[in-house]
Amino acid sequence: MTQTIRKLVTFDEFIAWYPDNPQRRYELHDGVIVEMPPPTGDHEEVISFLMLEIAAEIRRLKLPYIIPKTAFVKPLEGESAYSPDVLILNQPNL
């Protein structure tokens, strides 16, 4: 029996490797690159609703927040990179 030893990928290696192919999405889970399935219609409707409601509140309250379309979140520990459905960033903190 032959077993392949999988090389774990760092966050920086993952970002450098990430392809410019909008057809496929990937995340890094504890050093392992995982292809993410495309979102379903219901899922996209919920995300759209949330983004519209949050954006309206950001505008109404005149907050310095932005909602990026694509971003990776790196946890404090481990080698992971997650692409959240909705992310709110405080722009002055960037």
N, CA, C and O atoms as a printed pandas DataFrame, in Angstrom:
     atom_number atom_name residue_name chain_id  residue_number  x_coord  y_coord  z_coord
0              1         N          MET        A               1    0.847   -1.177    0.000
1              2        CA          MET        A               1    0.000    0.000    0.000
2              3         C          MET        A               1    0.892    1.239    0.000
3              4         O          MET        A               1    1.804    1.368    0.817
4              5         N          THR        A               2    0.612    2.135   -0.921
5              6        CA          THR        A               2    1.373    3.370   -1.025
6              7         C          THR        A               2    0.522    4.520   -0.514
7              8         O          THR        A               2   -0.661    4.624   -0.836
8              9         N          GLN        A               3    1.133    5.377    0.279
9             10        CA          GLN        A               3    0.417    6.529    0.801
10            11         C          GLN        A               3    1.168    7.792    0.398
11            12         O          GLN        A               3    2.379    7.897    0.598
12            13         N          THR        A               4    0.452    8.729   -0.160
13            14        CA          THR        A               4    1.048    9.994   -0.554
14            15         C          THR        A               4    1.115   10.918    0.650
15            16         O          THR        A               4    0.131   11.087    1.370
16            17         N          ILE        A               5    2.268   11.508    0.863
17            18        CA          ILE        A               5    2.411   12.472    1.944
18            19         C          ILE        A               5    2.017   13.836    1.390
19            20         O          ILE        A               5    2.611   14.329    0.430
20            21         N          ARG        A               6    1.032   14.421    1.995
21            22        CA          ARG        A               6    0.513   15.701    1.539
22            23         C          ARG        A               6    1.300   16.828    2.199
23            24         O          ARG        A               6    1.454   16.863    3.420
24            25         N          LYS        A               7    1.799   17.759    1.365
25            26        CA          LYS        A               7    2.518   18.909    1.893
26            27         C          LYS        A               7    1.494   19.955    2.310
27            28         O          LYS        A               7    0.625   20.331    1.525
28            29         N          LEU        A               8    1.600   20.417    3.537
29            30        CA          LEU        A               8    0.704   21.462    4.001
30            31         C          LEU        A               8    1.147   22.798    3.426
31            32         O          LEU        A               8    2.341   23.049    3.259
32            33         N          VAL        A               9    0.184   23.646    3.126
33            34        CA          VAL        A               9    0.421   24.923    2.484
34            35         C          VAL        A               9    0.244   26.034    3.520
35            36         O          VAL        A               9   -0.674   25.981    4.339
36            37         N          THR        A              10    1.113   27.029    3.483
37            38        CA          THR        A              10    0.971   28.165    4.377
38            39         C          THR        A              10   -0.019   29.168    3.784
39            40         O          THR        A              10   -0.369   29.089    2.606
40            41         N          PHE        A              11   -0.455   30.095    4.604
41            42        CA          PHE        A              11   -1.363   31.149    4.141
42            43         C          PHE        A              11   -0.729   31.919    2.991
43            44         O          PHE        A              11   -1.379   32.149    1.971
44            45         N          ASP        A              12    0.526   32.320    3.140
45            46        CA          ASP        A              12    1.210   33.092    2.092
46            47         C          ASP        A              12    1.354   32.290    0.800
47            48         O          ASP        A              12    1.190   32.841   -0.288
48            49         N          GLU        A              13    1.656   30.999    0.906
49            50        CA          GLU        A              13    1.755   30.147   -0.290
50            51         C          GLU        A              13    0.394   30.034   -0.982
51            52         O          GLU        A              13    0.308   30.050   -2.210
52            53         N          PHE        A              14   -0.659   29.922   -0.184
53            54        CA          PHE        A              14   -2.005   29.815   -0.730
54            55         C          PHE        A              14   -2.381   31.073   -1.502
55            56         O          PHE        A              14   -2.917   30.985   -2.607
56            57         N          ILE        A              15   -2.106   32.238   -0.934
57            58        CA          ILE        A              15   -2.425   33.510   -1.593
58            59         C          ILE        A              15   -1.634   33.640   -2.895
59            60         O          ILE        A              15   -2.182   34.080   -3.906
60            61         N          ALA        A              16   -0.366   33.267   -2.881
61            62        CA          ALA        A              16    0.459   33.333   -4.095
62            63         C          ALA        A              16   -0.033   32.343   -5.154
63            64         O          ALA        A              16    0.025   32.636   -6.348
64            65         N          TRP        A              17   -0.513   31.185   -4.728
65            66        CA          TRP        A              17   -0.981   30.135   -5.643
66            67         C          TRP        A              17   -2.361   30.427   -6.218
67            68         O          TRP        A              17   -2.657   29.985   -7.328
68            69         N          TYR        A              18   -3.209   31.151   -5.507
69            70        CA          TYR        A              18   -4.629   31.263   -5.838
70            71         C          TYR        A              18   -4.837   31.654   -7.298
71            72         O          TYR        A              18   -4.342   32.692   -7.736
72            73         N          PRO        A              19   -5.571   30.826   -8.062
73            74        CA          PRO        A              19   -5.771   31.099   -9.500
74            75         C          PRO        A              19   -6.761   32.235   -9.752
75            76         O          PRO        A              19   -7.622   32.521   -8.919
76            77         N          ASP        A              20   -6.628   32.862  -10.887
77            78        CA          ASP        A              20   -7.545   33.925  -11.308
78            79         C          ASP        A              20   -8.694   33.338  -12.117
79            80         O          ASP        A              20   -8.998   33.818  -13.209
80            81         N          ASN        A              21   -9.319   32.320  -11.589
81            82        CA          ASN        A              21  -10.413   31.645  -12.290
82            83         C          ASN        A              21  -11.704   31.838  -11.497
83            84         O          ASN        A              21  -11.902   31.160  -10.489
84            85         N          PRO        A              22  -12.582   32.741  -11.919
85            86        CA          PRO        A              22  -13.805   32.980  -11.150
86            87         C          PRO        A              22  -14.779   31.798  -11.150
87            88         O          PRO        A              22  -15.766   31.808  -10.416
88            89         N          GLN        A              23  -14.506   30.791  -11.964
89            90        CA          GLN        A              23  -15.385   29.622  -12.016
90            91         C          GLN        A              23  -15.230   28.729  -10.783
91            92         O          GLN        A              23  -16.149   27.991  -10.427
92            93         N          ARG        A              24  -14.080   28.796  -10.144
93            94        CA          ARG        A              24  -13.809   27.924   -8.997
94            95         C          ARG        A              24  -13.347   28.750   -7.810
95            96         O          ARG        A              24  -12.638   29.746   -7.957
96            97         N          ARG        A              25  -13.770   28.307   -6.619
97            98        CA          ARG        A              25  -13.380   28.988   -5.391
98            99         C          ARG        A              25  -12.651   27.999   -4.491
99           100         O          ARG        A              25  -12.977   26.812   -4.451
100          101         N          TYR        A              26  -11.671   28.506   -3.782
101          102        CA          TYR        A              26  -10.883   27.667   -2.893
102          103         C          TYR        A              26  -10.740   28.336   -1.542
103          104         O          TYR        A              26  -10.789   29.561   -1.431
104          105         N          GLU        A              27  -10.560   27.513   -0.511
105          106        CA          GLU        A              27  -10.217   27.981    0.820
106          107         C          GLU        A              27   -9.074   27.122    1.327
107          108         O          GLU        A              27   -8.818   26.037    0.806
108          109         N          LEU        A              28   -8.405   27.607    2.324
109          110        CA          LEU        A              28   -7.313   26.867    2.946
110          111         C          LEU        A              28   -7.771   26.442    4.330
111          112         O          LEU        A              28   -8.046   27.285    5.185
112          113         N          HIS        A              29   -7.855   25.132    4.553
113          114        CA          HIS        A              29   -8.303   24.590    5.834
114          115         C          HIS        A              29   -7.151   23.860    6.489
115          116         O          HIS        A              29   -6.783   22.763    6.069
116          117         N          ASP        A              30   -6.582   24.468    7.517
117          118        CA          ASP        A              30   -5.460   23.866    8.257
118          119         C          ASP        A              30   -4.356   23.384    7.328
119          120         O          ASP        A              30   -3.835   22.280    7.485
120          121         N          GLY        A              31   -4.002   24.227    6.355
121          122        CA          GLY        A              31   -2.895   23.917    5.458
122          123         C          GLY        A              31   -3.272   23.101    4.234
123          124         O          GLY        A              31   -2.411   22.807    3.405
124          125         N          VAL        A              32   -4.529   22.730    4.102
125          126        CA          VAL        A              32   -4.986   21.916    2.973
126          127         C          VAL        A              32   -5.903   22.772    2.087
127          128         O          VAL        A              32   -6.866   23.364    2.573
128          129         N          ILE        A              33   -5.595   22.830    0.789
129          130        CA          ILE        A              33   -6.423   23.585   -0.154
130          131         C          ILE        A              33   -7.684   22.785   -0.461
131          132         O          ILE        A              33   -7.616   21.616   -0.842
132          133         N          VAL        A              34   -8.838   23.433   -0.288
133          134        CA          VAL        A              34  -10.129   22.780   -0.481
134          135         C          VAL        A              34  -10.916   23.562   -1.527
135          136         O          VAL        A              34  -11.090   24.774   -1.402
136          137         N          GLU        A              35  -11.393   22.860   -2.567
137          138        CA          GLU        A              35  -12.254   23.500   -3.553
138          139         C          GLU        A              35  -13.649   23.603   -2.972
139          140         O          GLU        A              35  -14.201   22.618   -2.481
140          141         N          MET        A              36  -14.220   24.802   -3.030
141          142        CA          MET        A              36  -15.531   25.036   -2.449
142          143         C          MET        A              36  -16.608   24.878   -3.527
143          144         O          MET        A              36  -16.417   25.316   -4.662
144          145         N          PRO        A              37  -17.720   24.265   -3.182
145          146        CA          PRO        A              37  -18.790   24.114   -4.173
146          147         C          PRO        A              37  -19.417   25.472   -4.485
147          148         O          PRO        A              37  -19.385   26.376   -3.650
148          149         N          PRO        A              38  -19.982   25.617   -5.673
149          150        CA          PRO        A              38  -20.645   26.882   -5.989
150          151         C          PRO        A              38  -21.862   27.078   -5.091
151          152         O          PRO        A              38  -22.516   26.107   -4.712
152          153         N          PRO        A              39  -22.167   28.332   -4.750
153          154        CA          PRO        A              39  -23.332   28.574   -3.886
154          155         C          PRO        A              39  -24.632   28.267   -4.606
155          156         O          PRO        A              39  -24.717   28.364   -5.831
156          157         N          THR        A              40  -25.635   27.899   -3.840
157          158        CA          THR        A              40  -26.952   27.591   -4.404
158          159         C          THR        A              40  -27.771   28.876   -4.542
159          160         O          THR        A              40  -27.399   29.910   -3.989
160          161         N          GLY        A              41  -28.861   28.814   -5.264
161          162        CA          GLY        A              41  -29.726   29.968   -5.456
162          163         C          GLY        A              41  -30.269   30.525   -4.154
163          164         O          GLY        A              41  -30.243   31.737   -3.938
164          165         N          ASP        A              42  -30.768   29.641   -3.273
165          166        CA          ASP        A              42  -31.298   30.085   -1.981
166          167         C          ASP        A              42  -30.215   30.774   -1.157
167          168         O          ASP        A              42  -30.461   31.803   -0.527
168          169         N          HIS        A              43  -29.044   30.210   -1.169
169          170        CA          HIS        A              43  -27.909   30.765   -0.430
170          171         C          HIS        A              43  -27.588   32.171   -0.942
171          172         O          HIS        A              43  -27.374   33.092   -0.154
172          173         N          GLU        A              44  -27.557   32.326   -2.249
173          174        CA          GLU        A              44  -27.262   33.625   -2.849
174          175         C          GLU        A              44  -28.343   34.649   -2.512
175          176         O          GLU        A              44  -28.030   35.824   -2.318
176          177         N          GLU        A              45  -29.591   34.237   -2.439
177          178        CA          GLU        A              45  -30.672   35.156   -2.074
178          179         C          GLU        A              45  -30.493   35.676   -0.650
179          180         O          GLU        A              45  -30.684   36.864   -0.387
180          181         N          VAL        A              46  -30.129   34.794    0.254
181          182        CA          VAL        A              46  -29.906   35.208    1.646
182          183         C          VAL        A              46  -28.724   36.173    1.726
183          184         O          VAL        A              46  -28.805   37.190    2.415
184          185         N          ILE        A              47  -27.639   35.869    1.035
185          186        CA          ILE        A              47  -26.459   36.735    1.041
186          187         C          ILE        A              47  -26.820   38.103    0.465
187          188         O          ILE        A              47  -26.429   39.127    1.024
188          189         N          SER        A              48  -27.546   38.133   -0.621
189          190        CA          SER        A              48  -27.954   39.388   -1.249
190          191         C          SER        A              48  -28.803   40.216   -0.286
191          192         O          SER        A              48  -28.580   41.418   -0.142
192          193         N          PHE        A              49  -29.753   39.595    0.360
193          194        CA          PHE        A              49  -30.605   40.294    1.327
194          195         C          PHE        A              49  -29.770   40.893    2.451
195          196         O          PHE        A              49  -29.930   42.065    2.790
196          197         N          LEU        A              50  -28.883   40.092    3.026
197          198        CA          LEU        A              50  -28.042   40.568    4.131
198          199         C          LEU        A              50  -27.172   41.745    3.709
199          200         O          LEU        A              50  -27.068   42.736    4.433
200          201         N          MET        A              51  -26.551   41.638    2.545
201          202        CA          MET        A              51  -25.667   42.705    2.089
202          203         C          MET        A              51  -26.439   44.004    1.861
203          204         O          MET        A              51  -25.951   45.077    2.218
204          205         N          LEU        A              52  -27.626   43.926    1.277
205          206        CA          LEU        A              52  -28.426   45.127    1.060
206          207         C          LEU        A              52  -28.834   45.776    2.381
207          208         O          LEU        A              52  -28.748   46.995    2.529
208          209         N          GLU        A              53  -29.270   44.975    3.327
209          210        CA          GLU        A              53  -29.699   45.503    4.627
210          211         C          GLU        A              53  -28.520   46.108    5.405
211          212         O          GLU        A              53  -28.635   47.186    5.990
212          213         N          ILE        A              54  -27.413   45.410    5.401
213          214        CA          ILE        A              54  -26.230   45.910    6.117
214          215         C          ILE        A              54  -25.711   47.183    5.461
215          216         O          ILE        A              54  -25.374   48.142    6.154
216          217         N          ALA        A              55  -25.644   47.202    4.141
217          218        CA          ALA        A              55  -25.164   48.386    3.426
218          219         C          ALA        A              55  -26.069   49.586    3.693
219          220         O          ALA        A              55  -25.574   50.704    3.837
220          221         N          ALA        A              56  -27.379   49.378    3.760
221          222        CA          ALA        A              56  -28.307   50.479    4.048
222          223         C          ALA        A              56  -28.049   51.045    5.438
223          224         O          ALA        A              56  -28.090   52.260    5.628
224          225         N          GLU        A              57  -27.784   50.179    6.409
225          226        CA          GLU        A              57  -27.501   50.639    7.770
226          227         C          GLU        A              57  -26.153   51.368    7.850
227          228         O          GLU        A              57  -26.019   52.368    8.556
228          229         N          ILE        A              58  -25.173   50.861    7.126
229          230        CA          ILE        A              58  -23.865   51.530    7.093
230          231         C          ILE        A              58  -24.027   52.946    6.547
231          232         O          ILE        A              58  -23.480   53.900    7.101
232          233         N          ARG        A              59  -24.772   53.072    5.470
233          234        CA          ARG        A              59  -25.003   54.391    4.865
234          235         C          ARG        A              59  -25.821   55.283    5.805
235          236         O          ARG        A              59  -25.482   56.450    6.005
236          237         N          ARG        A              60  -26.885   54.740    6.375
237          238        CA          ARG        A              60  -27.755   55.522    7.265
238          239         C          ARG        A              60  -27.000   56.051    8.474
239          240         O          ARG        A              60  -27.191   57.197    8.879
240          241         N          LEU        A              61  -26.141   55.217    9.049
241          242        CA          LEU        A              61  -25.391   55.603   10.243
242          243         C          LEU        A              61  -24.079   56.316    9.924
243          244         O          LEU        A              61  -23.351   56.737   10.823
244          245         N          LYS        A              62  -23.789   56.446    8.620
245          246        CA          LYS        A              62  -22.557   57.114    8.151
246          247         C          LYS        A              62  -21.313   56.499    8.795
247          248         O          LYS        A              62  -20.439   57.203    9.300
248          249         N          LEU        A              63  -21.262   55.177    8.762
249          250        CA          LEU        A              63  -20.136   54.448    9.338
250          251         C          LEU        A              63  -19.037   54.277    8.295
251          252         O          LEU        A              63  -19.327   54.215    7.100
252          253         N          PRO        A              64  -17.779   54.200    8.730
253          254        CA          PRO        A              64  -16.667   54.066    7.782
254          255         C          PRO        A              64  -16.389   52.609    7.397
255          256         O          PRO        A              64  -15.231   52.201    7.305
256          257         N          TYR        A              65  -17.431   51.843    7.177
257          258        CA          TYR        A              65  -17.281   50.426    6.884
258          259         C          TYR        A              65  -17.398   50.177    5.387
259          260         O          TYR        A              65  -18.056   50.926    4.665
260          261         N          ILE        A              66  -16.754   49.126    4.942
261          262        CA          ILE        A              66  -16.879   48.676    3.564
262          263         C          ILE        A              66  -17.223   47.185    3.573
263          264         O          ILE        A              66  -16.949   46.473    4.539
264          265         N          ILE        A              67  -17.823   46.736    2.483
265          266        CA          ILE        A              67  -18.161   45.321    2.325
266          267         C          ILE        A              67  -17.450   44.840    1.065
267          268         O          ILE        A              67  -17.966   45.018   -0.038
268          269         N          PRO        A              68  -16.263   44.227    1.213
269          270        CA          PRO        A              68  -15.548   43.771    0.024
270          271         C          PRO        A              68  -16.249   42.592   -0.634
271          272         O          PRO        A              68  -16.890   41.776    0.028
272          273         N          LYS        A              69  -16.111   42.524   -1.954
273          274        CA          LYS        A              69  -16.723   41.419   -2.696
274          275         C          LYS        A              69  -15.969   40.119   -2.440
275          276         O          LYS        A              69  -16.576   39.074   -2.208
276          277         N          THR        A              70  -14.656   40.193   -2.484
277          278        CA          THR        A              70  -13.841   39.011   -2.234
278          279         C          THR        A              70  -12.747   39.358   -1.237
279          280         O          THR        A              70  -12.088   40.392   -1.348
280          281         N          ALA        A              71  -12.570   38.490   -0.279
281          282        CA          ALA        A              71  -11.517   38.677    0.723
282          283         C          ALA        A              71  -11.287   37.353    1.423
283          284         O          ALA        A              71  -12.170   36.497    1.479
284          285         N          PHE        A              72  -10.097   37.203    1.951
285          286        CA          PHE        A              72   -9.789   36.031    2.769
286          287         C          PHE        A              72   -9.575   36.476    4.199
287          288         O          PHE        A              72   -8.957   37.509    4.458
288          289         N          VAL        A              73  -10.091   35.689    5.121
289          290        CA          VAL        A              73   -9.904   35.936    6.539
290          291         C          VAL        A              73   -8.939   34.889    7.054
291          292         O          VAL        A              73   -9.139   33.692    6.852
292          293         N          LYS        A              74   -7.884   35.349    7.725
293          294        CA          LYS        A              74   -6.892   34.444    8.295
294          295         C          LYS        A              74   -7.097   34.402    9.799
295          296         O          LYS        A              74   -6.956   35.425   10.469
296          297         N          PRO        A              75   -7.430   33.227   10.345
297          298        CA          PRO        A              75   -7.574   33.119   11.792
298          299         C          PRO        A              75   -6.247   33.427   12.502
299          300         O          PRO        A              75   -5.179   33.358   11.895
300          301         N          LEU        A              76   -6.330   33.760   13.770
301          302        CA          LEU        A              76   -5.122   34.082   14.531
302          303         C          LEU        A              76   -4.172   32.898   14.637
303          304         O          LEU        A              76   -2.954   33.072   14.675
304          305         N          GLU        A              77   -4.729   31.700   14.683
305          306        CA          GLU        A              77   -3.897   30.501   14.804
306          307         C          GLU        A              77   -4.102   29.595   13.601
307          308         O          GLU        A              77   -5.181   29.555   13.011
308          309         N          GLY        A              78   -3.049   28.867   13.246
309          310        CA          GLY        A              78   -3.148   27.883   12.176
310          311         C          GLY        A              78   -2.946   28.492   10.803
311          312         O          GLY        A              78   -2.828   29.708   10.652
312          313         N          GLU        A              79   -2.909   27.628    9.811
313          314        CA          GLU        A              79   -2.743   28.040    8.419
314          315         C          GLU        A              79   -4.051   27.808    7.682
315          316         O          GLU        A              79   -4.248   26.770    7.050
316          317         N          SER        A              80   -4.939   28.787    7.771
317          318        CA          SER        A              80   -6.232   28.709    7.105
318          319         C          SER        A              80   -6.541   30.051    6.457
319          320         O          SER        A              80   -6.001   31.087    6.844
320          321         N          ALA        A              81   -7.415   30.011    5.469
321          322        CA          ALA        A              81   -7.883   31.222    4.792
322          323         C          ALA        A              81   -9.315   30.956    4.363
323          324         O          ALA        A              81   -9.577   30.114    3.505
324          325         N          TYR        A              82  -10.224   31.678    4.967
325          326        CA          TYR        A              82  -11.636   31.478    4.680
326          327         C          TYR        A              82  -12.187   32.663    3.897
327          328         O          TYR        A              82  -11.798   33.808    4.127
328          329         N          SER        A              83  -13.085   32.378    2.978
329          330        CA          SER        A              83  -13.736   33.406    2.186
330          331         C          SER        A              83  -15.171   33.529    2.680
331          332         O          SER        A              83  -16.031   32.744    2.279
332          333         N          PRO        A              84  -15.444   34.510    3.552
333          334        CA          PRO        A              84  -16.784   34.611    4.124
334          335         C          PRO        A              84  -17.809   35.077    3.088
335          336         O          PRO        A              84  -17.464   35.729    2.102
336          337         N          ASP        A              85  -19.055   34.735    3.328
337          338        CA          ASP        A              85  -20.133   35.169    2.440
338          339         C          ASP        A              85  -20.325   36.680    2.532
339          340         O          ASP        A              85  -20.555   37.346    1.522
340          341         N          VAL        A              86  -20.232   37.211    3.734
341          342        CA          VAL        A              86  -20.348   38.653    3.956
342          343         C          VAL        A              86  -19.269   39.052    4.956
343          344         O          VAL        A              86  -19.101   38.421    5.999
344          345         N          LEU        A              87  -18.549   40.101    4.616
345          346        CA          LEU        A              87  -17.494   40.601    5.491
346          347         C          LEU        A              87  -17.622   42.110    5.580
347          348         O          LEU        A              87  -17.719   42.791    4.559
348          349         N          ILE        A              88  -17.623   42.629    6.788
349          350        CA          ILE        A              88  -17.709   44.069    7.000
350          351         C          ILE        A              88  -16.370   44.517    7.580
351          352         O          ILE        A              88  -15.939   44.029    8.624
352          353         N          LEU        A              89  -15.717   45.455    6.886
353          354        CA          LEU        A              89  -14.420   45.941    7.331
354          355         C          LEU        A              89  -14.515   47.392    7.759
355          356         O          LEU        A              89  -15.171   48.205    7.108
356          357         N          ASN        A              90  -13.854   47.707    8.857
357          358        CA          ASN        A              90  -13.734   49.080    9.305
358          359         C          ASN        A              90  -12.559   49.676    8.539
359          360         O          ASN        A              90  -11.403   49.421    8.873
360          361         N          GLN        A              91  -12.854   50.468    7.512
361          362        CA          GLN        A              91  -11.820   50.946    6.599
362          363         C          GLN        A              91  -10.666   51.673    7.285
363          364         O          GLN        A              91   -9.523   51.440    6.891
364          365         N          PRO        A              92  -10.881   52.547    8.294
365          366        CA          PRO        A              92   -9.751   53.195    8.944
366          367         C          PRO        A              92   -8.781   52.208    9.610
367          368         O          PRO        A              92   -7.609   52.535    9.794
368          369         N          ASN        A              93   -9.247   51.020    9.969
369          370        CA          ASN        A              93   -8.368   50.036   10.593
370          371         C          ASN        A              93   -7.486   49.306    9.601
371          372         O          ASN        A              93   -6.567   48.588    9.996
372          373         N          LEU        A              94   -7.760   49.484    8.305
373          374        CA          LEU        A              94   -6.916   48.839    7.299
374          375         C          LEU        A              94   -5.617   49.584    7.220
375          376         O          LEU        A              94   -4.742   49.219    6.435
